[in-house]
C-alpha cells in the first residue's frame, strides 16, 4: 500500500510579518500562525497520521502539534529539515528599499538563486539540496514503507528544495513552488516512487 506524505510549511511568525530573514533563528508562531495551523488541522482532518517528522525549530514543531491535535502521534525532530541557514543575513530585512536591489545579497537569494553567494556562516543551495536529498532518501522513500501516512513540517526554503528535487526543478526556478505559511503538498509514495497529487497554490517571494 502507498504511504501518504504531507509536506507542510510552518505558520506565520512576527518575523514573517516584519519581512525578516528567519533562517535558523528560533522564532515562534504568532497568533496568526496558530490560526493558520488550526486551519491546516481542519484541512488534513481526513488523514490519520502515524508519525510526524519536523524541523526542530519551535515554529515548525508548534505547527505540527496544532495540525495533528493528537498527542499519541510521535513528532520526530530531524535537523535535515532546518531552514536554510543565512548566516550574517539572518535578521536582515526583505523590505525593498532602493538600495536593496544593488547591495543586499538577499536580492539574489530571492530573485537569482543560481548566482547567490552564501554569506559568512550561511549555507549554499548545494548544501541545502544535500540535506533535502538525504531526507527524501531516508524518510520519504525508506521510512514511509513502515507507515500509511506521515506529516512533515518544515520551512519555505527546505520545502522548496525537497519539492524541487522530486519534480526536477532547476535552481533558477527554485522559488516557483514556494508554499504560503501552512501551505502543503501531498505525495503518494509507493515502492520508492513519489507522486505529487496535490499542492496548495504557491506564493510569491517577498
Secondary structure as UniProt FT lines:
FT   STRAND          3..9
FT   HELIX           14..17
FT   TURN            18..19
FT   TURN            23..24
FT   HELIX           31..43
FT   TURN            44..46
FT   STRAND          51..54
FT   HELIX           58..68
FT   TURN            71..72
FT   STRAND          74..77
FT   HELIX           79..81
FT   HELIX           87..89
FT   TURN            90..91
FT   TURN            98..99
FT   HELIX           100..103
FT   HELIX           106..111
FT   HELIX           113..115
FT   TURN            120..121
FT   HELIX           125..135
FT   HELIX           136..142
FT   HELIX           143..146
FT   STRAND          149..154
FT   HELIX           156..167
FT   HELIX           171..177
FT   TURN            181..182
FT   STRAND          184..190
FT   TURN            191..192
FT   STRAND          193..199
//
